[in-house]
């Protein structure tokens, strides 16, 4: 099968053997999305080697339970050990021995076929197209914020970053009854948010606007930029909350007093639950089609990655061979 591999710090398209199932489902990928994490891996994040990709839609070709064969699915990307406390609680996201699809010790979805345990899979409603359903995984990551933090209706909320995840977070908050302000540096990206009724401002590299400085109750950082934590600290009010969504290769250097003295709460936020994101997409309350910048066949995955890495580009999706 054809697969996009990252090995020895090189991204290559290869013809490799089909993955062994070993009790998992064999899934024929139909469509997959390139996200910022995939791009970051090629720059050294996560020290991953193998087939990339974790946002996907696929059809089950083989399954330990025959009733699943032929079903169209998306998948939870965390593959837990099945034996630890977190796995027994039904939350493989924090299993210490977890593997992560296309990110950590498990080959991903930028291939003609992939495997996942049945417990990781969710059937896609018939009303959702593949191009929309691919957003289930990143939208779940956006929804994770409200699983972790209670945001009161009268609190101000800023989303830092107008990229793929920042857009989904702002849309999710808008659909949940909040009035987020999206701050970003690309006019074309901010325009996408404004089209669905989200207020935006340009990100000033010299610092935040005076009227926002230390005046925001909840700041959600989704820039993928190592300077963003410092910008979030400029924005957040005393006793406010910063939610971190970016995973970066490298270190952040910040003085503890900058968030200890103003008593700022810092929350790390990662993967959410696909049940919720699929329902939101099915309801049509969150528009995602405008976030697709381009589609490439899997055979042109290297071109797709180069395109996706350009400034101002939103979601790029890979299409499986027909």
MARSEKOL-76578 format. One record per residue: residue in one letter; x, y negated, z of N, C-alpha, C, O in turn. Coordinates in steps of 0.2 Angstrom, whole numbers, plus 5000, padded with zeros to 4 digits. Example, Ala and Ser with C-alpha at 12.3 -4.5 7.8 and 13.67 -1.06 7.14 Angstrom:
2
A506650285039506250225039506650165039507150175042;S506450115035506850055036506450005039506749945040;
# end
This chain:
322
X500450065000500050005000500449945000501049945002;X500249884998500549824998500449795005499949795008;X501049765007501049735014501549675014502049675011;X501349625018501749565019502149575025501849575031;X502849585025503249605031503749545033503949515028;X503849545039504349495042504849535045504749565051;X505449545042505949585045506649555044506749525038;X507049555049507749525048507649455046508049425042;X507249425049507049345048506949335041507049275038;X506649385037506449375030505749395029505549445032;X505349355025504749375023504749405016504949375012;X504449465016504449495009503849535008503449555013;X503649545002503049585000503349654998503749654994;X503049705002503349775001502749824999502249815001;X503049874996502549934995502749985000503350015000;X502349995005502450045011501950095011501450095008;X502050145016501550195017500950175021501050125025;X500450205020499850185024499950205031500350245033;X499650165036499850175043499450235045498950255043;X499850275050499550325053498950305058499050255061;X498450345058497850325062497950345069497750305074;X498150405071498250425078497650415082497750385088;X497050425080496450415084496150345083495650335086;X496450305079496150235078495750245071495750295068;X495450185070495050175063495550155058495950105059;X495450175052495850155046495350105043494850115041;X495650035042495249985040495549955033496149945033;X495149955028495349925022495249845022494649825023;X495749805022495649735023495349705017495549725011;X494849665017494549625012494749555011494849525006;X494949525017495149455017495449445024495249465029;X495949395024496349385030496549315030496649285024;X496649285036496749205036497449195039497749235043;X497849155036498549135038498449075044498149025042;X498649085050498649035055499349015057499849035055;X499248965061499948925064500348975067500948975067;X500049025071500549075074500949115069501449135070;X500549135063500949175058501549135055502049155055;X501449065054501949025052502549015057503149015056;X502349015064502749005069503249075070503849065071;X502949125069503349195069503849195064504449215066;X503749165058504249165053504849115055505349105052;X504749075060505249025063505549045069505949015072;X505349105071505649135077505249145083505449185088;X504649125083504149135089504049215089503849245084;X504049235095503749305097504249365095504149415097;X504749345092505249395090504949455087505149515088;X504449445083504049505080504449525073504649485069;X504349595072504549625066504049675063503849715067;X503849665057503349705055502849675050503049615047;X502249695049501749665045501349615049501149625054;X501349555046501049495049500249505048500049545045;X499949455052499249445051498749475056498849535058;X498349435059497849455064497149425063496649455067;X497049385059496349355057496149395051496449385045;X495649435051495449485046494749505046494349495051;X494449525040493849555039494049625035494449615030;X493749675037493849735033493349785034492849775037;X493449845030492949895029493249955032493749975030;X492849995037493150055040493150115035492550125032;X493750135033493750195028493750265032493550315029;X494150265038494150325042494050305049494250255051;X493750355053493550335060493550405064493250455061;X493750405070493650465074492850475075492650525077;X492450415075491750425075491450405068491450355066;X491150455065490950455058490450395057490350365051;X490050375062489550325061489850255060489450215057;X490550245061490850185060491050175052491150125050;X491050235049491350225042490950185038490250195037;X491250145034490850095029490650035033490349985029;X490750025039490549965042491049905041491649915041;X490749845040491149785039491349755046490849745050;X491949745048492149725055492649675055493049655050;X492749645061493249605063493549635069493249685072;X494149615072494449645077494749605083495049555081;X494649625089495049605094495749615093495949675092;X496249565094496949585092497349615097497949635096;X497149615103497549645109497349715110496749735111;X497849755109497849835110498149855117498749855118;X497649865122497949875129498149945129498049995125;X498449965135498750025136498150075138498150135137;X497550045141496950085143497050115150496550145152;X497550105153497650135160497750085165497650105171;X497950025164498049975169497449945172496849955170;X497549905177496949875180496549825175495949825175;X496949785171496649745167496249775162495649755160;X496549835159496149875154495549905157494949905154;X495549925163494949955167494449905168493849925168;X494649845168494149785169493849765162493449715162;X494149795157493849775150494149715147493949685143;X494749705150495149645147495849655145496349645149;X495949685139496549705137497049635135497649645134;X496749575135497149515134497749515138498249475137;X497649535145498149525149498549595152498849595157;X498449645148498749705149499549695148499749665143;X499849715153500649705153500949745147501449725145;X500649795145500949835140500549825134500649865129;X500149775133499749765127500249755121500749735121;X499949785115500249765109499749715105499149715107;X499949675101499549625098499649625090500149625088;X499049635087499049645080499449585076499249525077;X499949605073500349565069500749515073500949465070;X500749525079501149475083501649515088502149485090;X501449565091501849605096501749675095501249705097;X502349705092502349785092501849815089501649875090;X501449785084500949815081500849785074500749725073;X500849825069500749805062500149775061499549795063;X500149715057499549675056499149685050499149735047;X498749625048498249635043498349605036497949605032;X498949585035499149555029499449615025500049625023;X498949665024499149725020498449755018497949735020;X498549805013497949835010497549875016496949875015;X497849905021497549935026497849925033498449905033;X497549925038497749915045497349965049496849995047;X497549975055497250015060497149975067497449935068;X496549995070496349975077495950025080495550065077;X495950025087495550075090494850045089494649985088;X494350095090493650075089493450025094493049975093;X493650025100493449985105493649905104493349865107;X494149895099494349835097493849805092493949745090;X493449845089493049815083492349795084492049815089;X492149745080491549715080491249715073491549685069;X490549735073490249735066490049665065489749635069;X490149645058489949585056489249585054489049625050;X488849535056488149525054488149515046488549485043;X487649545043487549545036487549475033487749465027;X487249435037487149365034487849325033487849275030;X488349345036489049315036489449335030489549395029;X489649295026490149305021490849325024490949305030;X491249355020491949375022492349315024492649305029;X492249255020492649195020492449165027492949125030;X491849165029491649135036491849185041492049155047;X491749245041491849295046492549295048492749315054;X493049285043493749275045493849235051494349235054;X493449185052493549135057493349155064493449125069;X493049215064492849245071493449245076493249225082;X494049265074494549275079494749205081494849195087;X494949155077495149085079494649055083494749015087;X493949065081493449025084493349055091493249015096;X493449115092493449145099493949115103493849105109;X494549105100495049065104494848995106495048975112;X494448965102494248905104493648905109493648865114;X493248955109492748965114493048985121492648975126;X493649015121493949035127493948975132493948985138;X494048915129494048855134493448855139493548845145;X492848865136492348855140492148915145491748915149;X492548975143492549025148492949015154492849045159;X493448965153493948955158493848895162493948885168;X493548845159493448775162492748755162492448755156;X492448725167491848695167491948625165492248585169;X491648595160491648525158491048495159490548525156;X490948445163490348415165490148375159490548345155;X489448365158489248325152489448255152489548225147;X489648225158489848155158490548145157490848085158;X490948205157491648195156491948185149491648205144;X492448145149492748125142493248185140493548215144;X493148205134493548255131493948235125493648205120;X494648245125495048235119495348295117495648335121;X495348315110495648365107496248335103496248295099;X496848355106497448335102497648385097497848445098;X497648355091497848405085497248415080496748435083;X497348395074496848395069496948455064496648455059;X497348505066497448565062496848615063496348605065;X497048675061496548725060496148745067495548745067;X496548755072496248765079495948705082495448715085;X496248645081495948585084495348575081494848555084;X495248585074494548575071494048625074493448605075;X494248685075493748735078493548715085492948725087;X494048695089493948675096493448615096492948615099;X493548565092493148505092492448525089491948505092;X492348575084491748595082491348635087490748625088;X491748675091491448715096491148675102490548685104;X491548625103491348575109490648535106490248525110;X490748515100490148475098489448515098488948495100;X489548585096488948625095488748645103488148665103;X489148635108489048655114488748595118488648595124;X488648535115488348475118488848425120488548375123;X489448435119489948375121490048335115489848345109;X490448275117490548225112491348215111491548165114;X491748265109492448265109492748215104492448195099;X493348185106493648145102494248185099494648205103;X494348185093494848225090495448175088495348125084;X496048185090496648145088497148175084497348235086;X497248155078497748185074498048135069497848075069;X498548165065498948115061498748125054499048085050;X498348165052498148175045497448145043496948165046;X497448095039496848065037496348115034495748115035;X496648155029496148205026495848255031495248275030;X496248275036496048315041495548285046494948315047;X495648225048495148185052494548175048493948175051;X494548165042493948165038493548225038492848215038;X493848285038493448345039493048345045492448365045;X493348325051492948325057492448265057491848285059;X492548215054492048155054491448175050490948155051;X491548225045491048245040490448285044489948285042;X490648315050490248355054490048315061489848345066;X490148245061489948205066490448205072490248185077;X491048215071491548215076491948155076492248135071;X492048115081492448055082493148075081493348115084;X493548025078494248045077494647975078494347925078;X495247985080495747935080496447955077496548015077;X496847915074497447935072497947945078497947905083;X498347985077498848005083499447955081499847965076;X499547905086500147865086500747895089500747905095;X501247905085501847935087502247895092502647925096;X502047835093502347795098502047795105502247765110;X501447835105501147835111500347835110500147815105;X500047845116499247845115499047775115499347735118;X498447765113498047705113497947675120497847725125;X498047615122498047585128497347605132497447625138;X496847605128496147615132496047685134495647705138;X496547735131496447805133496947825138496947875141;X497447785139498047805143497747815151497447775154;X497847875153497647905159496947895161496747875166;X496547905155495847885156495347945153494747935153;X495648005152495348055149495248115154495748135157;X494648135155494548195160494848255158495148295162;X494748275152494948345149495348335142495048305138;X495948355142496348345136496548415134496848455138;X496348435128496448495125497048495120496948455115;X497648525121498148515117498148575112498248635114;X498148555105498148605100498548585094498348595088;X499148555095499548525090500048575087500248565081;X500348625091500848665089501548615089502048635087;X501548565093502048515093502348515100501948515105;X503048515101503348525107503248455111503348455117;X503048405108502948335111502248335114502148285117;X501848375113501148365114500948365121500548335124;X501348405126501248405133501348335136500948315140;X501848305133501948235136501448185134501248145137;X501148195128500648155125500048165129499648125131;X499848235131499348245135499348215142498848195144;X499948215145500048185151499948115151499748085156;X500048075145499948005145499147995145498947945147;X498748045142498048035141497648055147497148015149;X497848105151497448135156497348085162497848055164;X496848085165496648045171496948085177497048145177;X497048045182497248075189496648125191496048115190;X496848185193496448245194496048275188495548305189;X496348255182496048285176496348345174496748375178;X496148375168496348445166496648435159496348405155;X497248475159497548485152497448555150497648605154;X497248575145497148645142497648655137497648615131;X498048695137498648715132498448775128498348825130;X498448755121498248815117498848825112498848885109;X499348785112499948795107500448845110500548845116;X500648895106501248935108501748915103501748915097;X502348905106502948875103503548915104503648945109;X503948915099504648945100505048885102505248835099;X505348895108505748845112505448835119505048865121;X505748785122505548765129505348695129505548645125;X504848675134504648615135505048585141505048625146;X505248525141505648505147505248445150505148385147;X504848455156504448405159504648405166504748455169;X504548345169504648335176504048355180503448335178;X504148405185503548425189503148365192502548375192;X503448315194503148255197502648225192502148195195;X502748235186502248205181501548235181501048195179;X501448295184500848325184500648335192500048345194;X501148345196501048355203500748295207500248295210;X501048235205500848175209500148155207499748135211;X499948155200499248135199498748195200498248185198;X499048255202498648315203498248335197497648345197;X498648345192498348365185498348445185498848475187;X497748465183497648545182497948565175497648535170;X498348615175498548635168498348705167498448745172;X497948715162497648785160497948815154497848775149;X498248865154498448905148497848935145497448965149;X497748935139497148965136497349005129497648975125;X497049065128497349105123496749135119496349095116;X496649205119496149235115495449235119495349235125;X494949235115494249235117493849295115494249345113;X493249305116492849365115492449355108492149305107;X492549405104492249395097491549395097491149375092;X491249425102490449435102490149365102489649355098;X490449315105490149245106490349215099489849175097;X490949215096491049175090490649205084490449165080;X490549265084490149295079489449265079489149255074;X489149265085488449235086488449165084487949145081;X488949125086488949055084489049045076488649005073;X489449085073489549085066488849105062488649075057;X488549155065487849185062487349125063486949125058;X487349095068486849035069486948985065486448945064;X487548975062487648915057487748845061487748795057;X487848845067487948785071488648755070488748705071;X489048805068489748775067489948795059489948845057;X490148735056490248735049491048755048491448715051;X491248805044491948815044492148815036492748815035;X491748825032491848825025492348775022492848785018;X492248715025492648655023493348655025493748625023;X493448705030494148715032494648755028495248765030;X494348785023494748835019495048785013494748755009;X495748785013496148745008496248785002496248754996;X496348855002496448894996496448964998496448985004;X496349004992496349074993496849104988496949074982;X497249154990497749184986497649264986497449284992;X497749294981497749364981498349394986498849354986;X498249444989498849474993499449484989500049474992;X499449494983500049504979500449434978501049434976;X500049384980500449314980500449284987500449224988;X500549334992500649314999501149265000501149225004;X501749274997502349234998502149154996502349114999;X501849154990501649084988501149054993501148994994;X500649104995500149075000500549045006500248995009;X501049085009501349055015501748995013501748945018;X502048985008502348925006501848865006501948815008;X501248885003500748835002500448815009500348755011;X500348865013500048855020500548815025500348775029;X501148815023501648785027501748705026502048665029;X501348685020501448615018501048575023500448595026;X501248505024500848465029500148455026500048445020;X499648445030499048435028498548485026497948475025;X498848545025498448605023498148635029498348645034;X497448655027497048695032497148765031497648795030;X496548805032496548875032496748905025496448885020;X497248945024497348985018497149055019497349085024;X496749085015496549155015496849195010496849175004;X496949255012497249315007496649355005496349375010;X496649374999496149424997496449484995496949484991;X496149544997496449604995496349624988495849594985;X496749674985496649694978495949724978495749754982;X495649714972494949744971495049814968494549844967;
# end
